[in-house]
Amino acid sequence: MSSSRSDGTAENGEEPRVVVRDRRRIDPETGEVRPPAPDAGFGAPEPEVASAPEEVLEVIPGQEAELKAQLDERTADLQRLQAEYANYRKRIDRDREVVVNSAKASVATELLSVLDDIDRAQQHGDLTGAFKAVADKLVATLERTGLESFGHEGEAFDPAVHEAVQHDTSPDVAGPTVTAVLRRGYRFGDRVVRAALVAVTDHEPAAPDVPADEGLPSSEWYDPNNPNDKPNEQD
């Protein structure tokens, strides 16, 4: 018996013989399935393992209604949990939005005195140059965050957003009207941050035109330009 060395060559110097086995299941010439080879050595296909038959659950005739009731109950539980989670997410988003808006409103409230100074400077004509550019940027930034000013002459008086500090009457207005704005008001969304200080004018019916001699009785009428016509004197 000839033994092989570790380098793959026989001791007599001959190359080892290479054996190629055709293990194709389908015969390429006839197209038929070949029978399995008797020697299942290295590289032979593993024998197929017969799969276990599927277990068929047999439903007892009296349990179908019970199983359907359990399935409906589990489905209802899942739907309820899904609805509760959706409500939880909505509540969290709503609370988060409230916190953010409250923080913005708090910062804007601290800057209202600065906005009042800007309004007074604008009324006196001092809002010019670089000061005006900075003021415009500040106002625009606060408006983008949601701050909105209100309080203008000629609008109807609303006690929910206006604080009346002066009152007058006039026949020129149809109802309580803001005729002067002493300090502008501000709101943040639906929340009133500060009410506007205003002067209010209510409607006053005009006095009817009464002739000068309409209040005297006919017996007391006289012509003041006529010296012979004198008013009747009563004893």
Sequence and secondary structure as in RCSB ss.txt:
>XXXX:A:sequence
MSSSRSDGTAENGEEPRVVVRDRRRIDPETGEVRPPAPDAGFGAPEPEVASAPEEVLEVIPGQEAELKAQLDERT
ADLQRLQAEYANYRKRIDRDREVVVNSAKASVATELLSVLDDIDRAQQHGDLTGAFKAVADKLVATLERTGLESF
GHEGEAFDPAVHEAVQHDTSPDVAGPTVTAVLRRGYRFGDRVVRAALVAVTDHEPAAPDVPADEGLPSSEWYDPN
NPNDKPNEQD
>XXXX:A:secstr
   B TTS BTTS           SB TTT  B    S   TT                 GGGHHHHHHHHHHHH
HHHHHHHHHHHHHHHHHHHHHHHHHHHHHHHHHHHTHHHHHHHHHHHHTT   HHHHHHHHHHHHHHHHHTEEEE
  TTSB  TTTEEEEEEEEETT SSSEEEEEEE EEEETTEEEE EEEEEEEE        TTTTS GGG   TT
 TT       
